[in-house]
Amino acid sequence: MDENKKEITGSPYEFEGRIPLKQAIPLGLQHVMAMFVGNLTPIIVIMGV
């Protein structure tokens, strides 16, 4: 029966892998911060700050 049981968590490098919430939250926050930096950098450069 254990052989048929699907693994809930996996590697973040798998195409459809699921990672634990403890690892997903920091990775999600890193992604959000990267989006903010990518959007704000051109504005700061153009303003000449």
N, C-alpha and C positions, 0 to 999 in steps of 0.2 A: 504494500500500500504506500510506503514511503517513496518508492521509485516513481509513482505516478503523481506525487505531490509536487506542485509547481513552486519554484523558489520565488519568494516575494521580493527580496532585495537582490541587487546584482551590482555589477561594476558600472560606473558612470561612462565607461568607454564602450559599452555594448549599445547597439543601435536602439533597442527598445528596453534597455536596462532601467530598473528602478533603484534609486539609492535611498538610504534611510533619511528620515526627516532631519536628524542631527547634522547630516552632511549637506542636505538640500538647502537648508536655510542660509548658511554662510555662502554657498555657491550662488544662490539667488540674489543675495544682497550684493555680492561682488559684481554680478551682471548689471544690476540696477545702477550701482555707482559708476560702472564703466559707461553706461548710456548717458548719465548726467555729464560726465567729463567730456565725452564725445560731442555733446550738444553745446556745452558752455565754452569749450576751448576756442572755437572760431569767433565767438562773440567777444571774448576777452582779447584775442589777438587783434581784431578789427578796432576795438576801442583803444588799443594801445596802452593798456594798463600794465 
